[in-house]
Amino acid sequence: METIIKTEDLSIAFGGHWAVSDVSIDIKRNIFTSVIGPNGAGKTTFFNLLSGQLSPTKGRVFYKGEDITKHSVIQRTRNGIGRSFQITNVFPNITVLENVRLAIQSREQVRFDLFRHFKSYRQFEEEAMNLLETVLLAEKAEIPAASLSHGEKRKLEIAMLLALNTEVLLLDEPTAGMSLEEVPAILNVIKNIKEQEDRTVVLIEHKMDMVLDLSDRMMVLFNGELLAEGTPEEIMANETVQAAYIGGDPNDSTTT
Amino acid sequence: MMKRLQTSTWVYLLIAFVLMLLPFVKDDRWFLFLMIQIFVFAIFAMSYDLLLGYTGIVSFGHAMFFGIGAYSVAVTMSRLDSTFSSFLLGVVVAVIISGIVAFLAGVLTLKLKSHYYAMLTLALAGMFLYIAERWRSVTGGNDGFTFRIPELPGVLQDHRNVVIYLFTLLSMVLLFFGMKRLTESPLGRVLVGIRENDQRVESLGFRIMPYKVLISVVSGVIAALAGVLYAVSLRFVNTQVFDIEVTLDALLMTIIGGVGTLVGPILGSAIMNLSHHFLSDLASVHWIFQRWVILFGIIFILVVIFFPNGIVGTIQKKMHERKMKQRVKQVEKQSAKN
């Protein structure tokens, strides 16, 4: 199977602390990979390295065989790596619909159009509305994003990411902060993306049980290191991983 | 959505039409002059709001574009003969110089955080003020100079002030609709995105630098056009056009009228100019009115505290809230029926 994203000894240090250290991994095309690990394991930092928000202290990132370590966020997005943010990151004072519409506009490369082309403009708006229906936000389309609840903002994040229609979707804890009733609907949206089998999804999740049946592959981060990588069954059976989740240092528990 | 847009356009056109008829009812010199000032500063404040309200860029040197416009047309027309072609040449010179200055200021600083732009524009405006004061052979120094504007054919010459009034009004209306279109275009939407969250715009795949530079140039050029109109309406120019007070006026007009709207700056300009005029007249009643700026400072503080969205912004918000409530009611009614 073809590799779409590959990292080589990917590491980043903040001060003397290695937030991510020597992570080498192959992510296969059109496969659903989950990144799990306890708080502070370096999951989001790892994502920031993939999407270009941070540049690594050492190591490299490849996308479709090309070294993209030095590429900016903009270049990576245009080449097909889209991401959602764990800490909500939307445009607060414009409407929910407009938030999504901007993402569509970017995908369609309408960048310096001073004189509005009405027809394409309307198409964008309709598509944005459809996406909002997908994530169950259609009723809130006309209100400013700032007045959404936390969970609704997360849904908006997903809609914006879907609007970009990138080959790779990096989802950073998409269900964090949602009310329990909302979670299944969003998992459904993610499941639908997976079932189309034309996207590569990498998903960060804190709670392991939530993604077990969704994932094709799982990778476990602990203290910035890649602890294990494999199918969900392999990960479940892995003693090191279990030790990490129960607590304590996994290296200790395996040696004793 | 589309229908509401159209009705608002009709309202604007109607107001423009009424303003057009105004000088035929009342053509006192002081009145026409006051209205011309309102139009000129409305254009200037709108150009300022393109930066402040739509893109979130703070400029403390916007007066330099105003001054560049005023001096460009004044110098050109006093050096050459006062014909319409030299007026046009002056406009072209104003556009080119202000465009270049805005481009350079943008390229140099907009990559950095926005306050660097504020500081650089402040410094540049100071530099232009200094040049205008010292380069006496061209600018006439502090005292400035008067110049002649071309004579109008026939009867129009007798009603020259009315013609200038109409010309300024027409310029304001055209620039208003031009800027309205700009802010509603796909490009304008990206600008608002930059104001709201520039990092997020980048992670959507837009490069933000070109947008900031572009709007800096557009805003600078429009401000220069306001300066052109200002100089022509006075037939006089001096170093005051580069004064920091001109920038602060634009800032006040924009904030009082409504940041992030185009009608707001026009309203702000009207309020500032009218109150300046009429409050100064009340000086014989009480000395405080002579120092009307004190009163204005207090009003400004109150506006910022209680109506941070300005007049137009507050009205828009109220209307929007009412619409939202009605929609909620409709949804409730429907679900009750079901």
Interface residues (C-beta under 8 A of the other chain):
Chain A: S51 Q53 S72 V73 I74 T77 R78 R83 N89 V90 F91 P92 N93 I94 E98 R101 L102 A103 Q105 S106 R107 V110 R111 F112 D113 L114 F115 R116 Y121 E139 E142 I143 M160 L164
Chain B: R181 L182 E184 S185 P186 L187 R189 V190 V192 G193 E196 N197 Q199 R200 V201 E202 S203 L204 G205 F206 R207 P210 L214 M324 R327 V331
